[in-house]
């Protein structure tokens, strides 16, 4: 299954974050969300910190985990 189907809100566009994966209308780098999640282990805290919905924080973390696999 293509990653775009599994993670529909993740955007890879050279206009944002130098082409690194981002998520949400503010184009938060998924790597930043993942790093905070590793420290906090709480999607709501991560979402609140970056001003995005909890579901987007979870999607970003799952995306980063998939990249690492």
KAWO-V892056 format. One record per residue. OMEGA is omega in radians with two decimals (none if undefined). Layout:
OMEGA + OMEGA
This chain:
3.13 + 3.13 + -3.13 + 3.08 + -3.13 + -3.06 + -3.00 + -3.11 + 3.09 + -3.09 + 3.02 + -3.04 + -3.11 + 3.11 + -3.09 + 3.07 + 3.10 + 3.09 + 3.08 + -3.12 + 3.09 + 3.11 + 3.09 + -3.10 + 3.10 + 3.10 + 3.10 + 3.10 + -3.14 + 3.14 + 3.11 + 3.11 + 3.14 + 3.14 + 3.12 + 3.12 + 3.11 + 3.14 + -3.02 + -3.07 + -3.11 + -3.09 + -3.13 + 3.11 + -3.14 + 3.12 + 3.14 + -3.11 + -3.10 + 3.09 + 3.09 + 3.13 + 3.14 + -3.12 + 3.08 + 3.08 + 3.13 + 3.14 + 3.13 + 3.13 + 3.13 + 3.08 + -3.13 + 3.09 + -3.13 + 3.10 + -3.09 + -3.08 + none
